[in-house]
Amino acid sequence: MMENNLSMKLASDLDELGKVEKFVKKIGSLSGCSDDLEHHIMLVLTEAVTNAILHGNKQNREKSVDISAEVSPDRIALSVRDQGPGFDPESIPSPLSEENLLKSSGRGIWLMREYADNVSFSEKGRKVTIEFKM
């Protein structure tokens, strides 16, 4: 299998999240990955896109979220970029610490790092790159 590239642009509206599932299904069919891996990709990508819409673009429908995927025989690399002001990913407190256990936010980055093989941020936190090994 050669490398395949996919991309999609979403408006900053949570109603757009249904399109993420179709995108992940296409990744699954191109990669031939296991159902478990496809489920992990769905969890992580949904979280990254939700964060981009809510926290990055502040649900401003005039701003978009760009999603891309590189699918190769040995890995799936995703990127999600918003048009917001950015943030420092290292400043997000651990959702596992006692004082944060009951907070409703702060779990997204932890979840992404838990399920993906590699998660990195660039451009002042406006872009997250997520890698899954096959």
N, CA, C and O atoms as CSV, one atom per row, in Angstrom:
chain,resi,resn,atom,element,x,y,z
A,1,MET,N,N,0.843,-1.182,0.000
A,1,MET,CA,C,0.000,0.000,0.000
A,1,MET,C,C,0.883,1.238,0.000
A,1,MET,O,O,1.869,1.306,0.733
A,2,MET,N,N,0.533,2.195,-0.808
A,2,MET,CA,C,1.230,3.472,-0.825
A,2,MET,C,C,0.634,4.382,0.234
A,2,MET,O,O,-0.373,4.055,0.863
A,3,GLU,N,N,1.273,5.530,0.420
A,3,GLU,CA,C,0.732,6.506,1.356
A,3,GLU,C,C,-0.469,7.196,0.728
A,3,GLU,O,O,-0.453,7.547,-0.452
A,4,ASN,N,N,-1.512,7.386,1.533
A,4,ASN,CA,C,-2.702,8.110,1.112
A,4,ASN,C,C,-2.862,9.329,1.995
A,4,ASN,O,O,-2.615,9.271,3.200
A,5,ASN,N,N,-3.275,10.430,1.397
A,5,ASN,CA,C,-3.504,11.657,2.139
A,5,ASN,C,C,-4.970,12.048,2.027
A,5,ASN,O,O,-5.555,12.016,0.944
A,6,LEU,N,N,-5.544,12.413,3.147
A,6,LEU,CA,C,-6.929,12.871,3.207
A,6,LEU,C,C,-6.948,14.221,3.903
A,6,LEU,O,O,-6.087,14.506,4.735
A,7,SER,N,N,-7.920,15.048,3.568
A,7,SER,CA,C,-8.073,16.302,4.290
A,7,SER,C,C,-9.539,16.707,4.296
A,7,SER,O,O,-10.336,16.288,3.457
A,8,MET,N,N,-9.859,17.545,5.282
A,8,MET,CA,C,-11.228,18.010,5.437
A,8,MET,C,C,-11.200,19.335,6.198
A,8,MET,O,O,-10.358,19.534,7.074
A,9,LYS,N,N,-12.113,20.229,5.864
A,9,LYS,CA,C,-12.255,21.507,6.553
A,9,LYS,C,C,-13.656,21.530,7.152
A,9,LYS,O,O,-14.643,21.252,6.470
A,10,LEU,N,N,-13.725,21.870,8.453
A,10,LEU,CA,C,-15.010,21.946,9.142
A,10,LEU,C,C,-15.245,23.355,9.654
A,10,LEU,O,O,-14.303,24.055,10.027
A,11,ALA,N,N,-16.512,23.771,9.671
A,11,ALA,CA,C,-16.877,25.019,10.341
A,11,ALA,C,C,-16.755,24.783,11.842
A,11,ALA,O,O,-16.834,23.646,12.306
A,12,SER,N,N,-16.563,25.851,12.592
A,12,SER,CA,C,-16.426,25.733,14.051
A,12,SER,C,C,-17.800,25.617,14.697
A,12,SER,O,O,-18.284,26.540,15.353
A,13,ASP,N,N,-18.410,24.464,14.495
A,13,ASP,CA,C,-19.745,24.170,15.002
A,13,ASP,C,C,-19.763,22.706,15.419
A,13,ASP,O,O,-19.374,21.835,14.641
A,14,LEU,N,N,-20.208,22.428,16.634
A,14,LEU,CA,C,-20.224,21.043,17.118
A,14,LEU,C,C,-21.107,20.138,16.263
A,14,LEU,O,O,-20.938,18.919,16.287
A,15,ASP,N,N,-22.042,20.706,15.512
A,15,ASP,CA,C,-22.862,19.895,14.605
A,15,ASP,C,C,-22.028,19.256,13.500
A,15,ASP,O,O,-22.485,18.315,12.851
A,16,GLU,N,N,-20.826,19.748,13.280
A,16,GLU,CA,C,-19.922,19.222,12.257
A,16,GLU,C,C,-19.248,17.912,12.691
A,16,GLU,O,O,-18.648,17.228,11.861
A,17,LEU,N,N,-19.340,17.555,13.980
A,17,LEU,CA,C,-18.628,16.379,14.481
A,17,LEU,C,C,-19.050,15.082,13.799
A,17,LEU,O,O,-18.263,14.136,13.757
A,18,GLY,N,N,-20.256,15.010,13.269
A,18,GLY,CA,C,-20.697,13.816,12.556
A,18,GLY,C,C,-19.820,13.512,11.347
A,18,GLY,O,O,-19.693,12.356,10.943
A,19,LYS,N,N,-19.224,14.530,10.780
A,19,LYS,CA,C,-18.345,14.338,9.619
A,19,LYS,C,C,-17.037,13.656,10.008
A,19,LYS,O,O,-16.387,13.030,9.170
A,20,VAL,N,N,-16.650,13.777,11.281
A,20,VAL,CA,C,-15.419,13.148,11.753
A,20,VAL,C,C,-15.542,11.631,11.650
A,20,VAL,O,O,-14.580,10.956,11.283
A,21,GLU,N,N,-16.705,11.094,11.966
A,21,GLU,CA,C,-16.897,9.637,11.899
A,21,GLU,C,C,-16.699,9.130,10.474
A,21,GLU,O,O,-16.061,8.097,10.273
A,22,LYS,N,N,-17.229,9.830,9.493
A,22,LYS,CA,C,-17.050,9.433,8.092
A,22,LYS,C,C,-15.572,9.496,7.701
A,22,LYS,O,O,-15.076,8.629,6.981
A,23,PHE,N,N,-14.880,10.520,8.178
A,23,PHE,CA,C,-13.447,10.671,7.905
A,23,PHE,C,C,-12.674,9.489,8.484
A,23,PHE,O,O,-11.797,8.931,7.825
A,24,VAL,N,N,-13.002,9.111,9.719
A,24,VAL,CA,C,-12.310,7.985,10.373
A,24,VAL,C,C,-12.634,6.674,9.661
A,24,VAL,O,O,-11.758,5.819,9.530
A,25,LYS,N,N,-13.850,6.499,9.207
A,25,LYS,CA,C,-14.214,5.276,8.465
A,25,LYS,C,C,-13.382,5.178,7.183
A,25,LYS,O,O,-12.950,4.091,6.800
A,26,LYS,N,N,-13.163,6.304,6.534
A,26,LYS,CA,C,-12.337,6.299,5.316
A,26,LYS,C,C,-10.896,5.927,5.667
A,26,LYS,O,O,-10.262,5.157,4.946
A,27,ILE,N,N,-10.376,6.473,6.775
A,27,ILE,CA,C,-9.033,6.106,7.233
A,27,ILE,C,C,-8.963,4.608,7.481
A,27,ILE,O,O,-8.006,3.946,7.078
A,28,GLY,N,N,-9.984,4.076,8.148
A,28,GLY,CA,C,-10.020,2.641,8.439
A,28,GLY,C,C,-10.017,1.788,7.182
A,28,GLY,O,O,-9.332,0.767,7.122
A,29,SER,N,N,-10.780,2.204,6.177
A,29,SER,CA,C,-10.827,1.405,4.946
A,29,SER,C,C,-9.518,1.503,4.158
A,29,SER,O,O,-9.103,0.534,3.523
A,30,LEU,N,N,-8.871,2.668,4.197
A,30,LEU,CA,C,-7.592,2.814,3.495
A,30,LEU,C,C,-6.464,2.061,4.194
A,30,LEU,O,O,-5.574,1.511,3.544
A,31,SER,N,N,-6.511,2.043,5.520
A,31,SER,CA,C,-5.397,1.456,6.273
A,31,SER,C,C,-5.569,-0.033,6.552
A,31,SER,O,O,-4.586,-0.750,6.743
A,32,GLY,N,N,-6.803,-0.491,6.576
A,32,GLY,CA,C,-7.044,-1.873,6.976
A,32,GLY,C,C,-6.757,-2.104,8.449
A,32,GLY,O,O,-6.485,-3.232,8.859
A,33,CYS,N,N,-6.815,-1.046,9.250
A,33,CYS,CA,C,-6.497,-1.160,10.673
A,33,CYS,C,C,-7.583,-1.945,11.409
A,33,CYS,O,O,-8.685,-2.131,10.895
A,34,SER,N,N,-7.261,-2.393,12.595
A,34,SER,CA,C,-8.202,-3.160,13.408
A,34,SER,C,C,-9.354,-2.273,13.865
A,34,SER,O,O,-9.245,-1.047,13.861
A,35,ASP,N,N,-10.450,-2.900,14.255
A,35,ASP,CA,C,-11.587,-2.154,14.794
A,35,ASP,C,C,-11.186,-1.387,16.046
A,35,ASP,O,O,-11.639,-0.263,16.261
A,36,ASP,N,N,-10.332,-1.994,16.878
A,36,ASP,CA,C,-9.874,-1.313,18.096
A,36,ASP,C,C,-9.105,-0.047,17.755
A,36,ASP,O,O,-9.332,0.998,18.365
A,37,LEU,N,N,-8.198,-0.127,16.790
A,37,LEU,CA,C,-7.427,1.049,16.407
A,37,LEU,C,C,-8.344,2.108,15.804
A,37,LEU,O,O,-8.191,3.296,16.088
A,38,GLU,N,N,-9.275,1.691,14.991
A,38,GLU,CA,C,-10.217,2.651,14.407
A,38,GLU,C,C,-11.017,3.352,15.515
A,38,GLU,O,O,-11.272,4.553,15.432
A,39,HIS,N,N,-11.404,2.613,16.529
A,39,HIS,CA,C,-12.123,3.197,17.675
A,39,HIS,C,C,-11.241,4.212,18.407
A,39,HIS,O,O,-11.713,5.285,18.783
A,40,HIS,N,N,-9.968,3.878,18.608
A,40,HIS,CA,C,-9.047,4.810,19.267
A,40,HIS,C,C,-8.865,6.086,18.435
A,40,HIS,O,O,-8.832,7.191,18.976
A,41,ILE,N,N,-8.748,5.917,17.128
A,41,ILE,CA,C,-8.619,7.077,16.240
A,41,ILE,C,C,-9.863,7.949,16.357
A,41,ILE,O,O,-9.765,9.175,16.411
A,42,MET,N,N,-11.032,7.313,16.396
A,42,MET,CA,C,-12.284,8.060,16.512
A,42,MET,C,C,-12.328,8.859,17.813
A,42,MET,O,O,-12.692,10.035,17.805
A,43,LEU,N,N,-11.962,8.236,18.919
A,43,LEU,CA,C,-11.958,8.926,20.213
A,43,LEU,C,C,-11.026,10.132,20.199
A,43,LEU,O,O,-11.411,11.237,20.582
A,44,VAL,N,N,-9.810,9.904,19.756
A,44,VAL,CA,C,-8.789,10.942,19.789
A,44,VAL,C,C,-9.108,12.074,18.817
A,44,VAL,O,O,-8.989,13.247,19.171
A,45,LEU,N,N,-9.510,11.732,17.606
A,45,LEU,CA,C,-9.792,12.776,16.618
A,45,LEU,C,C,-11.019,13.594,17.029
A,45,LEU,O,O,-11.031,14.814,16.864
A,46,THR,N,N,-12.035,12.943,17.554
A,46,THR,CA,C,-13.213,13.672,18.032
A,46,THR,C,C,-12.826,14.639,19.143
A,46,THR,O,O,-13.298,15.775,19.170
A,47,GLU,N,N,-11.982,14.201,20.046
A,47,GLU,CA,C,-11.530,15.064,21.142
A,47,GLU,C,C,-10.733,16.244,20.605
A,47,GLU,O,O,-10.947,17.377,21.035
A,48,ALA,N,N,-9.822,15.996,19.676
A,48,ALA,CA,C,-8.993,17.072,19.115
A,48,ALA,C,C,-9.845,18.091,18.362
A,48,ALA,O,O,-9.622,19.295,18.490
A,49,VAL,N,N,-10.808,17.626,17.587
A,49,VAL,CA,C,-11.670,18.529,16.826
A,49,VAL,C,C,-12.589,19.312,17.776
A,49,VAL,O,O,-12.801,20.510,17.588
A,50,THR,N,N,-13.125,18.641,18.781
A,50,THR,CA,C,-13.970,19.321,19.770
A,50,THR,C,C,-13.182,20.429,20.464
A,50,THR,O,O,-13.686,21.540,20.628
A,51,ASN,N,N,-11.950,20.132,20.872
A,51,ASN,CA,C,-11.104,21.148,21.500
A,51,ASN,C,C,-10.845,22.320,20.554
A,51,ASN,O,O,-10.873,23.478,20.971
A,52,ALA,N,N,-10.593,22.016,19.280
A,52,ALA,CA,C,-10.333,23.072,18.299
A,52,ALA,C,C,-11.561,23.971,18.120
A,52,ALA,O,O,-11.431,25.190,18.016
A,53,ILE,N,N,-12.736,23.372,18.085
A,53,ILE,CA,C,-13.972,24.143,17.911
A,53,ILE,C,C,-14.272,24.978,19.156
A,53,ILE,O,O,-14.507,26.183,19.065
A,54,LEU,N,N,-14.262,24.324,20.314
A,54,LEU,CA,C,-14.664,25.000,21.552
A,54,LEU,C,C,-13.611,25.954,22.092
A,54,LEU,O,O,-13.902,27.117,22.371
A,55,HIS,N,N,-12.392,25.462,22.239
A,55,HIS,CA,C,-11.348,26.230,22.914
A,55,HIS,C,C,-10.498,27.057,21.948
A,55,HIS,O,O,-10.103,28.177,22.273
A,56,GLY,N,N,-10.217,26.514,20.773
A,56,GLY,CA,C,-9.393,27.241,19.807
A,56,GLY,C,C,-10.175,28.342,19.109
A,56,GLY,O,O,-9.835,29.520,19.211
A,57,ASN,N,N,-11.218,27.949,18.402
A,57,ASN,CA,C,-11.987,28.902,17.601
A,57,ASN,C,C,-13.175,29.503,18.346
A,57,ASN,O,O,-13.877,30.352,17.797
A,58,LYS,N,N,-13.405,29.085,19.563
A,58,LYS,CA,C,-14.500,29.628,20.403
A,58,LYS,C,C,-15.848,29.567,19.689
A,58,LYS,O,O,-16.680,30.460,19.845
A,59,GLN,N,N,-16.058,28.508,18.904
A,59,GLN,CA,C,-17.289,28.261,18.141
A,59,GLN,C,C,-17.633,29.390,17.173
A,59,GLN,O,O,-18.801,29.586,16.837
A,60,ASN,N,N,-16.636,30.121,16.732
A,60,ASN,CA,C,-16.830,31.174,15.746
A,60,ASN,C,C,-16.949,30.504,14.372
A,60,ASN,O,O,-15.960,30.018,13.824
A,61,ARG,N,N,-18.156,30.484,13.828
A,61,ARG,CA,C,-18.406,29.784,12.560
A,61,ARG,C,C,-17.653,30.405,11.378
A,61,ARG,O,O,-17.573,29.794,10.312
A,62,GLU,N,N,-17.113,31.588,11.549
A,62,GLU,CA,C,-16.313,32.189,10.485
A,62,GLU,C,C,-14.905,31.618,10.457
A,62,GLU,O,O,-14.154,31.840,9.507
A,63,LYS,N,N,-14.550,30.880,11.508
A,63,LYS,CA,C,-13.253,30.212,11.560
A,63,LYS,C,C,-13.459,28.733,11.276
A,63,LYS,O,O,-14.535,28.186,11.518
A,64,SER,N,N,-12.423,28.098,10.764
A,64,SER,CA,C,-12.540,26.685,10.413
A,64,SER,C,C,-11.515,25.840,11.162
A,64,SER,O,O,-10.570,26.346,11.768
A,65,VAL,N,N,-11.741,24.548,11.094
A,65,VAL,CA,C,-10.823,23.553,11.637
A,65,VAL,C,C,-10.373,22.699,10.462
A,65,VAL,O,O,-11.195,22.117,9.753
A,66,ASP,N,N,-9.064,22.628,10.262
A,66,ASP,CA,C,-8.500,21.826,9.180
A,66,ASP,C,C,-8.013,20.501,9.749
A,66,ASP,O,O,-7.287,20.470,10.742
A,67,ILE,N,N,-8.416,19.415,9.114
A,67,ILE,CA,C,-8.039,18.069,9.537
A,67,ILE,C,C,-7.345,17.391,8.365
A,67,ILE,O,O,-7.811,17.470,7.228
A,68,SER,N,N,-6.237,16.730,8.643
A,68,SER,CA,C,-5.584,15.957,7.590
A,68,SER,C,C,-5.115,14.624,8.157
A,68,SER,O,O,-4.911,14.473,9.362
A,69,ALA,N,N,-4.953,13.672,7.263
A,69,ALA,CA,C,-4.473,12.345,7.639
A,69,ALA,C,C,-3.512,11.842,6.580
A,69,ALA,O,O,-3.744,11.994,5.380
A,70,GLU,N,N,-2.430,11.240,7.046
A,70,GLU,CA,C,-1.500,10.526,6.183
A,70,GLU,C,C,-1.577,9.065,6.598
A,70,GLU,O,O,-1.289,8.720,7.744
A,71,VAL,N,N,-1.964,8.218,5.670
A,71,VAL,CA,C,-2.135,6.793,5.952
A,71,VAL,C,C,-1.080,6.028,5.172
A,71,VAL,O,O,-1.033,6.100,3.944
A,72,SER,N,N,-0.241,5.301,5.878
A,72,SER,CA,C,0.798,4.484,5.239
A,72,SER,C,C,0.760,3.092,5.866
A,72,SER,O,O,0.041,2.873,6.841
A,73,PRO,N,N,1.513,2.169,5.327
A,73,PRO,CA,C,1.462,0.800,5.867
A,73,PRO,C,C,1.875,0.687,7.335
A,73,PRO,O,O,1.449,-0.240,8.024
A,74,ASP,N,N,2.696,1.619,7.822
A,74,ASP,CA,C,3.188,1.471,9.192
A,74,ASP,C,C,2.654,2.494,10.182
A,74,ASP,O,O,2.907,2.385,11.382
A,75,ARG,N,N,1.900,3.514,9.681
A,75,ARG,CA,C,1.386,4.507,10.620
A,75,ARG,C,C,0.228,5.294,10.027
A,75,ARG,O,O,0.012,5.325,8.816
A,76,ILE,N,N,-0.507,5.927,10.936
A,76,ILE,CA,C,-1.548,6.878,10.576
A,76,ILE,C,C,-1.210,8.153,11.328
A,76,ILE,O,O,-1.146,8.155,12.557
A,77,ALA,N,N,-0.993,9.237,10.596
A,77,ALA,CA,C,-0.660,10.524,11.203
A,77,ALA,C,C,-1.791,11.504,10.923
A,77,ALA,O,O,-2.174,11.717,9.773
A,78,LEU,N,N,-2.316,12.093,11.978
A,78,LEU,CA,C,-3.410,13.044,11.878
A,78,LEU,C,C,-2.942,14.417,12.306
A,78,LEU,O,O,-2.050,14.532,13.147
A,79,SER,N,N,-3.522,15.454,11.747
A,79,SER,CA,C,-3.288,16.795,12.272
A,79,SER,C,C,-4.608,17.542,12.293
A,79,SER,O,O,-5.456,17.392,11.414
A,80,VAL,N,N,-4.749,18.361,13.347
A,80,VAL,CA,C,-5.934,19.194,13.520
A,80,VAL,C,C,-5.428,20.600,13.810
A,80,VAL,O,O,-4.656,20.809,14.746
A,81,ARG,N,N,-5.863,21.556,13.008
A,81,ARG,CA,C,-5.409,22.937,13.154
A,81,ARG,C,C,-6.632,23.850,13.275
A,81,ARG,O,O,-7.578,23.755,12.493
A,82,ASP,N,N,-6.587,24.736,14.276
A,82,ASP,CA,C,-7.649,25.731,14.413
A,82,ASP,C,C,-7.097,27.109,14.083
A,82,ASP,O,O,-5.906,27.256,13.810
A,83,GLN,N,N,-7.954,28.112,14.106
A,83,GLN,CA,C,-7.559,29.481,13.776
A,83,GLN,C,C,-7.620,30.389,15.006
A,83,GLN,O,O,-7.695,31.612,14.882
A,84,GLY,N,N,-7.587,29.786,16.177
A,84,GLY,CA,C,-7.644,30.555,17.416
A,84,GLY,C,C,-6.296,31.141,17.797
A,84,GLY,O,O,-5.328,31.033,17.044
A,85,PRO,N,N,-6.236,31.767,18.980
A,85,PRO,CA,C,-5.008,32.422,19.424
A,85,PRO,C,C,-3.932,31.450,19.910
A,85,PRO,O,O,-2.776,31.843,20.065
A,86,GLY,N,N,-4.286,30.210,20.149
A,86,GLY,CA,C,-3.332,29.220,20.625
A,86,GLY,C,C,-3.289,29.152,22.136
A,86,GLY,O,O,-3.947,29.933,22.823
A,87,PHE,N,N,-2.509,28.213,22.652
A,87,PHE,CA,C,-2.365,28.017,24.088
A,87,PHE,C,C,-1.092,27.233,24.339
A,87,PHE,O,O,-0.488,26.696,23.411
A,88,ASP,N,N,-0.689,27.171,25.595
A,88,ASP,CA,C,0.477,26.394,25.984
A,88,ASP,C,C,-0.003,25.044,26.506
A,88,ASP,O,O,-0.538,24.977,27.612
A,89,PRO,N,N,0.172,23.967,25.738
A,89,PRO,CA,C,-0.325,22.656,26.164
A,89,PRO,C,C,0.261,22.190,27.496
A,89,PRO,O,O,-0.371,21.426,28.224
A,90,GLU,N,N,1.462,22.650,27.807
A,90,GLU,CA,C,2.091,22.233,29.061
A,90,GLU,C,C,1.462,22.920,30.272
A,90,GLU,O,O,1.692,22.502,31.406
A,91,SER,N,N,0.670,23.970,30.041
A,91,SER,CA,C,0.039,24.679,31.154
A,91,SER,C,C,-1.257,24.019,31.611
A,91,SER,O,O,-1.821,24.406,32.635
A,92,ILE,N,N,-1.729,23.033,30.866
A,92,ILE,CA,C,-2.967,22.342,31.235
A,92,ILE,C,C,-2.669,21.415,32.407
A,92,ILE,O,O,-1.806,20.544,32.296
A,93,PRO,N,N,-3.370,21.586,33.535
A,93,PRO,CA,C,-3.095,20.733,34.691
A,93,PRO,C,C,-3.549,19.291,34.451
A,93,PRO,O,O,-4.460,19.040,33.663
A,94,SER,N,N,-2.913,18.366,35.127
A,94,SER,CA,C,-3.261,16.952,34.985
A,94,SER,C,C,-4.680,16.701,35.486
A,94,SER,O,O,-5.020,17.101,36.600
A,95,PRO,N,N,-5.515,16.042,34.674
A,95,PRO,CA,C,-6.865,15.714,35.135
A,95,PRO,C,C,-6.850,14.589,36.175
A,95,PRO,O,O,-7.874,14.283,36.785
A,96,LEU,N,N,-5.687,13.983,36.366
A,96,LEU,CA,C,-5.585,12.872,37.314
A,96,LEU,C,C,-5.219,13.322,38.718
A,96,LEU,O,O,-5.297,12.534,39.660
A,97,SER,N,N,-4.817,14.589,38.871
A,97,SER,CA,C,-4.478,15.072,40.208
A,97,SER,C,C,-5.768,15.243,41.016
A,97,SER,O,O,-6.831,15.525,40.464
A,98,GLU,N,N,-5.650,15.068,42.302
A,98,GLU,CA,C,-6.830,15.060,43.175
A,98,GLU,C,C,-7.691,16.312,43.023
A,98,GLU,O,O,-8.918,16.219,42.998
A,99,GLU,N,N,-7.062,17.470,42.924
A,99,GLU,CA,C,-7.838,18.714,42.837
A,99,GLU,C,C,-8.556,18.882,41.495
A,99,GLU,O,O,-9.435,19.735,41.378
A,100,ASN,N,N,-8.200,18.088,40.486
A,100,ASN,CA,C,-8.816,18.216,39.165
A,100,ASN,C,C,-9.727,17.054,38.791
A,100,ASN,O,O,-10.330,17.071,37.718
A,101,LEU,N,N,-9.839,16.061,39.640
A,101,LEU,CA,C,-10.610,14.861,39.294
A,101,LEU,C,C,-12.065,15.148,38.945
A,101,LEU,O,O,-12.623,14.486,38.070
A,102,LEU,N,N,-12.678,16.095,39.591
A,102,LEU,CA,C,-14.098,16.355,39.373
A,102,LEU,C,C,-14.372,17.490,38.385
A,102,LEU,O,O,-15.529,17.826,38.133
A,103,LYS,N,N,-13.322,18.078,37.828
A,103,LYS,CA,C,-13.506,19.143,36.841
A,103,LYS,C,C,-13.972,18.549,35.517
A,103,LYS,O,O,-13.578,17.444,35.144
A,104,SER,N,N,-14.816,19.300,34.816
A,104,SER,CA,C,-15.377,18.788,33.563
A,104,SER,C,C,-14.455,19.005,32.367
A,104,SER,O,O,-14.729,18.483,31.287
A,105,SER,N,N,-13.380,19.755,32.530
A,105,SER,CA,C,-12.485,19.978,31.400
A,105,SER,C,C,-11.067,19.562,31.776
A,105,SER,O,O,-10.777,19.279,32.938
A,106,GLY,N,N,-10.199,19.531,30.784
A,106,GLY,CA,C,-8.801,19.200,31.014
A,106,GLY,C,C,-8.433,17.763,30.717
A,106,GLY,O,O,-7.278,17.374,30.886
A,107,ARG,N,N,-9.386,16.974,30.280
A,107,ARG,CA,C,-9.106,15.556,30.020
A,107,ARG,C,C,-8.713,15.262,28.575
A,107,ARG,O,O,-8.196,14.184,28.282
A,108,GLY,N,N,-8.950,16.199,27.681
A,108,GLY,CA,C,-8.743,15.952,26.264
A,108,GLY,C,C,-7.319,15.610,25.884
A,108,GLY,O,O,-7.078,14.622,25.191
A,109,ILE,N,N,-6.374,16.419,26.332
A,109,ILE,CA,C,-4.975,16.165,25.990
A,109,ILE,C,C,-4.516,14.854,26.625
A,109,ILE,O,O,-3.810,14.069,25.992
A,110,TRP,N,N,-4.912,14.620,27.861
A,110,TRP,CA,C,-4.565,13.355,28.526
A,110,TRP,C,C,-5.113,12.187,27.727
A,110,TRP,O,O,-4.398,11.211,27.500
A,111,LEU,N,N,-6.383,12.265,27.288
A,111,LEU,CA,C,-7.007,11.180,26.528
A,111,LEU,C,C,-6.254,10.940,25.226
A,111,LEU,O,O,-6.002,9.794,24.853
A,112,MET,N,N,-5.896,12.017,24.536
A,112,MET,CA,C,-5.161,11.871,23.274
A,112,MET,C,C,-3.827,11.163,23.511
A,112,MET,O,O,-3.450,10.262,22.762
A,113,ARG,N,N,-3.123,11.580,24.557
A,113,ARG,CA,C,-1.816,10.966,24.847
A,113,ARG,C,C,-1.958,9.524,25.311
A,113,ARG,O,O,-1.057,8.715,25.087
A,114,GLU,N,N,-3.055,9.191,25.944
A,114,GLU,CA,C,-3.282,7.835,26.438
A,114,GLU,C,C,-3.519,6.838,25.299
A,114,GLU,O,O,-3.063,5.696,25.367
A,115,TYR,N,N,-4.226,7.268,24.262
A,115,TYR,CA,C,-4.620,6.348,23.190
A,115,TYR,C,C,-3.726,6.392,21.954
A,115,TYR,O,O,-3.658,5.411,21.214
A,116,ALA,N,N,-3.043,7.501,21.717
A,116,ALA,CA,C,-2.188,7.614,20.528
A,116,ALA,C,C,-0.749,7.271,20.891
A,116,ALA,O,O,-0.366,7.313,22.060
A,117,ASP,N,N,0.043,6.933,19.880
A,117,ASP,CA,C,1.457,6.622,20.103
A,117,ASP,C,C,2.299,7.877,20.268
A,117,ASP,O,O,3.319,7.855,20.957
A,118,ASN,N,N,1.879,8.974,19.639
A,118,ASN,CA,C,2.615,10.228,19.765
A,118,ASN,C,C,1.646,11.385,19.568
A,118,ASN,O,O,0.814,11.367,18.661
A,119,VAL,N,N,1.766,12.392,20.433
A,119,VAL,CA,C,0.957,13.612,20.328
A,119,VAL,C,C,1.905,14.788,20.492
A,119,VAL,O,O,2.649,14.858,21.470
A,120,SER,N,N,1.882,15.709,19.543
A,120,SER,CA,C,2.729,16.895,19.663
A,120,SER,C,C,1.944,18.125,19.219
A,120,SER,O,O,1.030,18.044,18.398
A,121,PHE,N,N,2.329,19.255,19.784
A,121,PHE,CA,C,1.684,20.523,19.481
A,121,PHE,C,C,2.696,21.458,18.850
A,121,PHE,O,O,3.886,21.412,19.162
A,122,SER,N,N,2.211,22.302,17.961
A,122,SER,CA,C,3.062,23.315,17.355
A,122,SER,C,C,2.269,24.602,17.217
A,122,SER,O,O,1.100,24.677,17.594
A,123,GLU,N,N,2.921,25.600,16.675
A,123,GLU,CA,C,2.274,26.875,16.398
A,123,GLU,C,C,1.488,27.392,17.598
A,123,GLU,O,O,0.313,27.736,17.478
A,124,LYS,N,N,2.136,27.442,18.739
A,124,LYS,CA,C,1.503,27.946,19.957
A,124,LYS,C,C,0.237,27.172,20.308
A,124,LYS,O,O,-0.716,27.746,20.835
A,125,GLY,N,N,0.223,25.882,20.021
A,125,GLY,CA,C,-0.915,25.048,20.374
A,125,GLY,C,C,-2.066,25.103,19.393
A,125,GLY,O,O,-3.126,24.540,19.666
A,126,ARG,N,N,-1.894,25.764,18.257
A,126,ARG,CA,C,-2.964,25.839,17.274
A,126,ARG,C,C,-3.065,24.581,16.403
A,126,ARG,O,O,-4.068,24.368,15.722
A,127,LYS,N,N,-2.030,23.765,16.434
A,127,LYS,CA,C,-2.043,22.547,15.627
A,127,LYS,C,C,-1.568,21.390,16.506
A,127,LYS,O,O,-0.553,21.488,17.196
A,128,VAL,N,N,-2.318,20.305,16.464
A,128,VAL,CA,C,-1.908,19.083,17.158
A,128,VAL,C,C,-1.683,18.016,16.082
A,128,VAL,O,O,-2.478,17.864,15.154
A,129,THR,N,N,-0.580,17.285,16.235
A,129,THR,CA,C,-0.264,16.164,15.361
A,129,THR,C,C,-0.322,14.901,16.195
A,129,THR,O,O,0.269,14.826,17.272
A,130,ILE,N,N,-1.035,13.917,15.694
A,130,ILE,CA,C,-1.310,12.690,16.432
A,130,ILE,C,C,-0.899,11.510,15.558
A,130,ILE,O,O,-1.274,11.431,14.388
A,131,GLU,N,N,-0.129,10.598,16.134
A,131,GLU,CA,C,0.369,9.459,15.356
A,131,GLU,C,C,-0.034,8.146,15.997
A,131,GLU,O,O,0.073,7.963,17.210
A,132,PHE,N,N,-0.497,7.241,15.158
A,132,PHE,CA,C,-0.806,5.872,15.555
A,132,PHE,C,C,0.073,4.953,14.726
A,132,PHE,O,O,0.149,5.096,13.506
A,133,LYS,N,N,0.731,4.021,15.375
A,133,LYS,CA,C,1.537,3.040,14.655
A,133,LYS,C,C,0.682,1.828,14.336
A,133,LYS,O,O,-0.179,1.430,15.120
A,134,MET,N,N,0.935,1.250,13.169
A,134,MET,CA,C,0.172,0.089,12.729
A,134,MET,C,C,0.801,-1.179,13.245
A,134,MET,O,O,0.299,-2.270,12.978
